[in-house]
């Protein structure tokens, strides 16, 4: 056998020996992987769409084929017939109307509404944005979570900047407005 043929044969044998054996993937692993990826896909699709903004702190979402009224946790915006009420509603509407949001329910109120945090598509919380822009008060009587002191800071900063309702001379908190009616 000529030397070139011998060299080719030797190289071919060495290549065969050095090949990495083909891995066999257990069917259970493959099945679990497919379920996990499918679950992640459907979890992403499980967002709620805001279909109505009632006022600054109450929205309706379309959730799994039905409508659910949501009360924003920890804040209180001016009532619709109160000074600043239409501005708060418009602000919330500009941020959330027809958007897909993530609703995290923390409680139910006396009317059976979900009391929740509402995360906007860009990751911001609607609750916080209303405070930051002077469209709501921290509802101190009900805001008892660890982040509430930070929200009070957002309210204070908006007040110092005279943002939103804080541009009024003496804004009346909604809980006092409701008592007067």
N, C-alpha and C positions, 0 to 999 in steps of 0.2 A: 504494500500500500504506500502510495507516495506520501511524503511528509505533510503536505498541505491537507490531504484528506484525514490523516491521523490527527492533526491539530484541530480540524473542524469537529471530528468525532469527540475528541477529548473536551473541547469547549462545550459542545452540546450536552455531554453527560454532566459536566459541572454546573451548567445552567439549570438542568433539570433538578439536580440535588439542591441547588440554592433557592429554588422557588419557594415562596411562602405558601404554606398549605392554605387551601380555600377554607374560610371560616363558614361554619354552618350556623345560621341564626335560628335559635329555637322559635318555634311557632308562637309560643306564649309571649315571648318578648316582642315579636312583631305585632301581635294582636294588641298588647298593652300599649305599644308605641302608637299604633293607629288610633286607639281610643283616646290617648292623651292628646294627640294633635287635633283630633276631631273635637274633643272637649274644649280645647283652647279656642278653636275656630268658633264654636257655637257660643262660648262664654263672651267673646268679643261682640258677637251679634246681639247679645242680651242686654242692650242698652235701652233706655226709655227715651221717648221723644216728647219734648214739651209741646203740647198742642194748644195750651191756653195760659195766659198770665192774668190772674184775677186782680192782683194788686202786687205791691212790692215783695210781699212775703208769702204769697200763695199762688201755686201753679197747678195745672193739671197735666199729667203725663199719660201717654199711651204706653201701657205696660202689659206685655203678653196678650194683646188683643182687647184689653179693656182699659177704660179710663180710670185714673186714680188721682184724687186731689191730694196735693202735698203741701204741708205747712213747713216753711223753712225753719230749721232748728235755731234757737238761741237769739233770734232777732225779731224786731217788731217795726214794720214800716208804717208810715202814715196811712190812715184809712183813705179810701177812694174819694170821699167827700171832704177830706181834711186838706189844709194847705200842704203842698208837697206830695200829696197822694198820687196825683197823675204823673208827676215827675218820677217818683219811685217805680210806679208801674211801667212807665216807658223805659226806664233804665233797665229793669229786669227783663223786659220784653226784648230790648235790643241785644242783650247778652244771650238770652236763652230760648226765645220763641223759635220753634221748629228745629231746634238743635237736639242731637242725641246726647243725653246726659247720663251720668251714673248717680243713682239715688241710693243713699245709705240711710235706711230708716233706723232711728234711735228710739222712737216712742210712738204712741198713738195719742191724739188729743181727745178732749171731751166730746168732739163731734165725730170721732172715728177716723180722722185724717191721719195719714202718716206724717210724723214730725221728723224731718230728715235734713241731712247735708246733701247738697246738690253740686256735683262736680261737672264743670263745663268741659267741652271737648279739648280745650287747651290745658286742662289740669287745674285751673283755678276753681275755687269754691264760690258759687253764687252768693251764699250767705256772707262771706268775707268781702266780696266786691261791693255789695250794697253798703256795708259798714264803711269800707275804705273810701267810698265816694259820697258819703253823707246822705245816703238814702234810707237809713234805718238806725234804730237804737239797738244796743245790746239789751235783750229782754232779761234783765238781771234776775227776775223772779223765777225764771226757768232755765237759764243758761248756767249749768252746774258742772260742765265737763272741764277737763284740764286745760283746754285751749281758750276758755272763756276770758281769763285775764288778758290774754293777747288780743282778743277781740275788743275788750274795753280800751286797750291802747290804740287800736285802729279807729274806734269811735272818737277818742280824745284827739287824735291827730286830724281827723276830718273836721272836728269842731274848731280846732286851732286855725285850720286853713279856710274856714267858713265855706266848706264844700256842701253842695246839695241843700238839705233842709237847714243846715247850720247857717246859711246866709240870711235866714229869717231872724227878726229881732228876738222873739221869744217862742221858739218852736215848742209845741205842746206834744208830749209823748202820746202815742196812740192809746195806751191804757187809760190815760186821763181823759182823752177825747171821747172814748167809749163811755166812760162814767157820766160825762156831761150830756150825752144824748138821751 
